[in-house]
């Protein structure tokens, strides 16, 4: 875990979901694989050809210094609009097949929720994000869930972060973004004046109450 910035007087925590509130590499890989497979069928080509096209686009972005971006944005560049990405994800991704209740996560979030308003921003549709939180047993602890279909823009775009802070009733500078990807979850949040905490997975979230306690002293 690395605290990149903490906002003075922070009142809200905005969490990423995948790779942050759970650690399940197989589920994360499945999400990409099933979407690549669906895109391949749409394009009438083999999965490997579609995967190669996406890898080429990622490499071109990296070479241009543009950093990482979301699958939804890559799909849009290939002619698949956000509305279609939302529909495919809702049809193909079922979090309950992969996730289960996590009492340690619930305990940590209960402590944090006593001091902060909690939100989640996911690049999946809101319904998929809410199903994931329900499977983890923590949905009731979050005041807001912002999904791809709420702003029709995916992280690292600023709109999802702004939507989350607005739903919490807070200015962006009173929020802290917590996620496992610096360029997708944290850099855009810091550009809005938010604090930022980089985590390696849910194990870091378990210890987050103690870390934030230390920084508030």
N, C-alpha and C positions, 0 to 999 in steps of 0.2 A: 504494500500500500504506500502511496505517496500523496501527501497533501500538497497540491500545486498552489492553491490559494483558498483562504477562508474569508468570506465576507464579514465585515464588522457587523455585529448584531444580527447575524443570519437567523431567519425564522422559518425557512423552507428548505427541504431536501428533495431534489429531483433525481430519481434513480433511473438508470438504464435497467432493462430487464434481462435480456439474453446475455449470459456470461458474467452477469453482475449479481443478480438475486438467485441464481443457481449456477452450478458448474456441471455441465453435461455435454462434453464435446460431441458425443454421438448424436444428440438431439440437434445441436447447432449445425453439424455436418448434414444431417438429414434435411433440415430446412432449406439449405442451399441446393442440395442434390435434387430434391423433389421439384423445386422451382426451375432449376436448369432443365430437368427432364420435361417439364410442362412447356417451357419456352422452345425446346427442341422440337416438340410435336407441333407447336404453332408455326415454326419456321420450316417444317417438313424436312428436317435434317437429323443426323445422328447426334446423340448426346455429346460425344467427344468434340464434334465440330462446333457445337454451341458453346461448350466449355472453353474451347480454344479462342473463340471470338470474344468471350468475356475476359479471359486472361490477357488477350491483346489490348483490350480497352483499358484494363487496369494498368498494364505496363506502360501504355502511352501516357496515362495520367501521371504516373509516377515519374516518368522521364521529363514531363513538362512541369514537374514540381507542384502538381495540383493536389497531391495527397489522396488518401483513400476516400471512397464515396460509397453510397448504399447500393444494394442490389436493385432497388426500385429505380434509381437514377440510371443505372446501366441498362435496365430493361427499357426505360423510356427512350434512351439513345438508340435502341434497336427497334423502336416503333411500338412498344407495348406501354400504353398509358397507365397512369397511376390507378385509375378505376379498375382496369383489368388486373393489375398486380394485387390490389386489395381483394378482388373476387377469387383469384387463384389461391391466395394465402388462406382465405377463409375456408375454401373447399379442401385444401390439401394438408393443413397443419392442425393437429389435434394435441394440444399440450398434455392432456391427461394421459396420453399413451406413453409419455416420457417423464413426467414430473410427479412428485408425491409431496405430501405435507412435510415441512421442515421446521420442527419445533425450535431449533436454535435460531433460525432466521426470524421466526415469529417473536421470540423473546427479545432479540436485538432491536427489531422494529418497534416493539411495544415501548422499549426504553426511549428510543429516538422520538417516537410519536408523542411522548409526554412533553417534549420540549420543542418539537418542530412540526410543521405541517408537511405531510409526505405526499409526493406525486411520483408517477412513473411515466416516462416517455419511451415508447417503443416504435421501431420501424415496421412492426407488424400492424395489422388492423387492430382497432381498440378491442374488438370482441376476442381476438386471439390473445392479446395481452391480458385481458381480464380472466380468460380461462386459465392462463398460465398462473396468475396470482391466486386464483381459486384452488388450483391443483397444489400449489405450495402452501395453502392455508393462511394466506396473508391479505386477501383482497380487502377485507374490512378495515385494514390499517391505513389505507391510502385514500386521501380525500379526492384525488384526481388521477385519471389514466388518460393519456393522450396517445392516440394511435395514428397510423399513416392516413386513415380516412378522415381524421379530424381537421387536418390542415392541408392535405393533399401534397405535402412536402415531407421528405424524410431527413433525419439527421445525416449530415452536418448542417442542414439548413437551419436558420435561426427560428423559423416559425413554430416548430414544436416546443422549443424551450420557452418562447414567449407565451404560448398558449397555456403551458403548465403553470407558469408564474401567475398568469391572469386568473386561472381557475383557483389557485391558492389565495388569491387576493393580495398578492405581494408584488413589489417592484422586483425586477430581475436581480438587482444588486443585493437583495436580501435573501437570495436563494443560493444553494450550493448544488452543483451537478456532480453526480457520483456514477462512474462507469468504468468499463475495462478497456476502452479505446480512446486514447488521448485525442486523436484527430477527428473522431466522430462524436464522442460524448462530451469532451471537455473543452477543446480549443474553441468551438463555436459558442459554448456557454460563457467562457471567460471573455470573449469578444463583446458579450452583452453586459459585462460587469459582474457576472456570477462568480462565486467561488467554485473550486473544482477539486475532487479527490479521485485519484486513479487507483483502482483496485484490480487484483489479479483473479478475482472470483468471489464466490459467496463466503469463503473462509475469512476474507478481509472484512466483509460486511458484518460478520459475527462480532468482530472486535471494534467496529466503528464507534459504538457508544463511548468506549474508553478513550479512543483517539480524539473524538470531538470534545469530550470532557476536558482532556488535557489542554486543548487549544483554547478553551474558553476561560481557563484559569489565568 
